[in-house]
Amino acid sequence: MTDLPALLATASEATDKASAIIRSRQPGELTAKGDRDMASEVDYAVEQALRTYLAEATPDIGFLGEEEGRTAGSSDELLWVLDPVDGTVNFVHGMPLVAVSLGLVAGDRSILGVIEMPFLGKHYAAADGLGATCNGKAIHGSTCSSLSDALIAIGDYAVGTGAPERNQVRLALTTLLAANVQRIRMLGTAATDLAWVAEGNLDASVMFTNKPWDTSAGVLIAREAGVQVLDVDGSRHTFNSTGTVAVAAPLAAELLGLIQEARSAAESQ
């Protein structure tokens, strides 16, 4: 049986180590990963440090990092999933919206998550069935029931190959949200979006992508805070989902309707 409290303590220790590295170093040399996408020296340093720490602390659990890929463990079921610096562009520009995202996945679902915000002093943690916390205090998602009162975050616009086509649905949704919600935010870090939906600072977050290192921790934290977490088609969110929607339950149906309207508009172009 998986000892979730013990593993949560291990994950929290790991993200504390990551946070210390991020706070103590400049981004350093940048490595291009594609059109307007990069990793910093700190991304690699954090991933290497946590890969080593978790291999020693939990040698049976595999590891997937954004920068250096997957390492198998003796367990076929469990996998640590890390984004060492979620919001690298923010980090490089000196913006404090940066997060370390460490999730534990069993099969296709997240069972544990820790998100550390090094420059904001925030530590979010949750495990399956144990609730969600920020700095040790229980958190709960928003109860907002009207889109006109809702603050909603959207994921970054696409860059690279096929970006104009992929951005059609994002732009269509932006237009619909602008006409219906109180305000839209684009924070540049998926982990922060999900943590802040969990804490009730945001009423929803919509991403038309689902990179496991970005979302594995945050989807579990949001769920444990009472937030609905879905794929963009409204189905249950899993490790293999194509997108990620975290939303206060009273807003879910209406927001999913706008997402479907945006997808239909994009497909007709």
Rosetta blueprint (number, residue, H / E / L):
1 M L
2 T L
3 D L
4 L H
5 P H
6 A H
7 L H
8 L H
9 A H
10 T H
11 A H
12 S H
13 E H
14 A H
15 T H
16 D H
17 K H
18 A H
19 S H
20 A H
21 I H
22 I H
23 R H
24 S H
25 R L
26 Q L
27 P L
28 G L
29 E L
30 L E
31 T E
32 A E
33 K E
34 G E
35 D L
36 R L
37 D E
38 M E
39 A E
40 S E
41 E H
42 V H
43 D H
44 Y H
45 A H
46 V H
47 E H
48 Q H
49 A H
50 L H
51 R H
52 T H
53 Y H
54 L H
55 A H
56 E H
57 A H
58 T L
59 P L
60 D L
61 I L
62 G E
63 F E
64 L E
65 G E
66 E L
67 E L
68 E L
69 G E
70 R E
71 T E
72 A L
73 G L
74 S L
75 S L
76 D L
77 E L
78 L E
79 L E
80 W E
81 V E
82 L E
83 D E
84 P E
85 V E
86 D E
87 G L
88 T H
89 V H
90 N H
91 F H
92 V H
93 H L
94 G L
95 M L
96 P L
97 L L
98 V L
99 A E
100 V E
101 S E
102 L E
103 G E
104 L E
105 V E
106 A E
107 G L
108 D L
109 R E
110 S E
111 I E
112 L E
113 G E
114 V E
115 I E
116 E E
117 M E
118 P L
119 F L
120 L L
121 G L
122 K E
123 H E
124 Y E
125 A E
126 A E
127 A E
128 D L
129 G L
130 L L
131 G E
132 A E
133 T E
134 C E
135 N L
136 G L
137 K E
138 A E
139 I L
140 H L
141 G L
142 S L
143 T L
144 C L
145 S L
146 S L
147 L H
148 S H
149 D H
150 A L
151 L E
152 I E
153 A E
154 I E
155 G L
156 D L
157 Y L
158 A L
159 V L
160 G L
161 T L
162 G L
163 A H
164 P H
165 E H
166 R H
167 N H
168 Q H
169 V H
170 R H
171 L H
172 A H
173 L H
174 T H
175 T H
176 L H
177 L H
178 A H
179 A H
180 N H
181 V L
182 Q L
183 R E
184 I E
185 R E
186 M L
187 L L
188 G L
189 T L
190 A H
191 A H
192 T H
193 D H
194 L H
195 A H
196 W H
197 V H
198 A H
199 E H
200 G L
201 N L
202 L L
203 D L
204 A E
205 S E
206 V E
207 M E
208 F L
209 T L
210 N L
211 K L
212 P H
213 W H
214 D H
215 T H
216 S H
217 A H
218 G H
219 V H
220 L H
221 I H
222 A H
223 R H
224 E H
225 A L
226 G L
227 V L
228 Q E
229 V E
230 L E
231 D L
232 V L
233 D L
234 G L
235 S L
236 R E
237 H L
238 T L
239 F L
240 N L
241 S L
242 T L
243 G L
244 T E
245 V E
246 A E
247 V E
248 A L
249 A H
250 P H
251 L H
252 A H
253 A H
254 E H
255 L H
256 L H
257 G H
258 L H
259 I H
260 Q H
261 E H
262 A H
263 R H
264 S H
265 A H
266 A H
267 E H
268 S H
269 Q L
